[in-house]
């Protein structure tokens, strides 16, 4: 018998949670269905349980690990799984095969690269490192190419910066975390996507709707959690190189090692450069800014009998320079921090971004396996500065964060509680030429935000619910009470229904959140007062599995509505950038349907359709927000040959029309409908992967992405209307080389 094991690492609740759960199904050669009464037992500790009528089991893990988990059911081939201390976060999907099947019928183990958890209450999509390898994924901003839920778009036509959109809302409304630690918040929201290389990421979890209160108050549209490669599972040595036809070169390195019986460590390195000026559309501006990037991360893990701890440090530097051709006198020499020789008579874009942060995670185990106390801390320093033409900007942030979480049960594991306190400190300053708000908190403020939370989880045979509330007090803006509720109901063995609702809030950084809007000549009308943005989210999803003759099929349909009690809205009409606090006059409706099918072994097809209706008050009427396509189609084809040597991946996205801002020099009301086609071929050897890929293979480009490029210092210049690709087709190649750790469990 073989075992299909999907290891889904979720840090969506607390950092330490001493329980493993899962779904056990049986396959008789014709269909796969949940198994009742399967014996699940840990060999060393002797603890065990049986699966319920839905095939689900929960088991508290002992303090002493590793141990061997055995699955036994009459008429099926038994199998085992080794669980370690890291598997306190594990959700298992186990398939036992009938003992009447021939060995060749039993498929070998294969972890899905993309999945939706059936066990989690929230709608959670996971992208593993295998999914990220389907595209170049040089950094986080390029890690969602094969995903329909998250959109990544250019912010303007000169800086090369990208932004996330989820359910039609800007990325600032999606809480992004690095292993449950706040990430890409504050002033780094505009350019932070480039600071994490894709090869560092072990998995990405995408949660739609308001998240758990344990994770904070900022998940207004959703939550994205990044899991970095863990030292105990890392390769002894890993190298990734990348080169494309436009002069982008990248090198990634990482290494995992054992320090002692209880300590392990990992180091990560990343450098990238963009060489040579490029102007394919002949508008006189660089299509891709020149630049250099460097990141370094070190992490160390401790595993003891009574406690576990993790420590990490990250340093990042990048410097980009774009603008008119000739602004750089020697484009083949790229150096750090604005040491280029430049021409002041030309329009240039210079952006420097540096940060340093330290994070720790400590977990203490209680007297019983169900009790644990987790402490998460983070310290970060961030600085950014630069210019768009003759408009200069600068920002600095010092941040500290602590989250203390206590886990326990009430009599049985059917009733679980999480409670704790948090504290956030932020010293933020931001400024830009000729831009100043009468509200002193808009340009400089010191935030002190103590908070407390409580969450209760009920797990029944079919119904699982999570009820939570948190209270935060902002010393500048007062108190906020955040209620949230999540429900999952198993309608049938193959059908899950989810419902979620909750409140979220954030304090906007109006300059850095919209820094790309400096890439025009329009005047900014700053807000008279900065108010916290407050929103409510309500939505749900249906997940359905089918067993067809030729393959399993899954269908997911979800709908979410987000409406704002208050939102800081940017009105880009009439040749100005006007900020307004809107009360109850902004909303977003998001609908998505996705189909996954495997018509042939190792050939997976995923298709999706997404509809977005995002509106706010502009002028005297409620209108669609600019630069957001109402419709998007998505298709991904992935095939792996039987000998596992070749991977073929193709992704097609079709973007519908988006409303454009009305200005004096542009009478165009909507963008074009356009496709984006990416493909990649990977050849795999024992230690070496070679990959060749292409992006934007339809060669579609937006015409005239810059308004009046011939007069960049004139009153009508505008480089903020980029809604489509600026460069044509791209071809890239690279290699991945790895040396496995001999002590690493190859399973």
Secondary structure as UniProt FT lines:
FT   STRAND          19..27
FT   STRAND          32..34
FT   STRAND          39..42
FT   TURN            43..45
FT   STRAND          48..50
FT   TURN            53..54
FT   STRAND          56..60
FT   STRAND          67..72
FT   TURN            74..75
FT   STRAND          79..83
FT   HELIX           85..89
FT   STRAND          91..98
FT   TURN            99..100
FT   HELIX           103..105
FT   STRAND          114..116
FT   STRAND          124..128
FT   HELIX           129..132
FT   TURN            133..134
FT   HELIX           140..142
FT   TURN            143..146
FT   STRAND          150..154
FT   STRAND          162..166
FT   TURN            167..168
FT   STRAND          169..170
FT   HELIX           171..173
FT   STRAND          174..178
FT   TURN            179..180
FT   STRAND          181..183
FT   HELIX           186..189
FT   TURN            190..191
FT   HELIX           192..194
FT   HELIX           198..200
FT   STRAND          201..208
FT   HELIX           213..215
FT   STRAND          222..228
FT   HELIX           231..233
FT   STRAND          237..244
FT   TURN            245..246
FT   STRAND          248..258
FT   STRAND          263..274
FT   TURN            280..281
FT   STRAND          290..303
FT   STRAND          307..324
FT   TURN            325..326
FT   TURN            331..332
FT   TURN            337..338
FT   TURN            344..345
FT   STRAND          348..365
FT   TURN            369..370
FT   STRAND          372..388
FT   TURN            389..390
FT   STRAND          391..409
FT   TURN            413..414
FT   STRAND          415..432
FT   TURN            433..434
FT   HELIX           440..443
FT   STRAND          444..459
FT   STRAND          463..474
FT   TURN            475..477
FT   STRAND          478..492
FT   TURN            493..494
FT   STRAND          495..506
FT   TURN            510..511
FT   HELIX           512..518
FT   STRAND          523..525
FT   STRAND          533..547
FT   STRAND          552..571
FT   TURN            574..575
FT   STRAND          576..582
FT   STRAND          586..600
FT   TURN            601..602
FT   STRAND          603..618
FT   TURN            619..620
FT   STRAND          621..624
FT   TURN            626..627
FT   STRAND          631..640
FT   TURN            642..643
FT   STRAND          646..655
FT   TURN            664..665
FT   STRAND          674..684
FT   STRAND          688..695
FT   TURN            697..698
FT   HELIX           709..711
FT   TURN            712..713
FT   TURN            715..716
FT   STRAND          730..739
FT   TURN            742..743
//
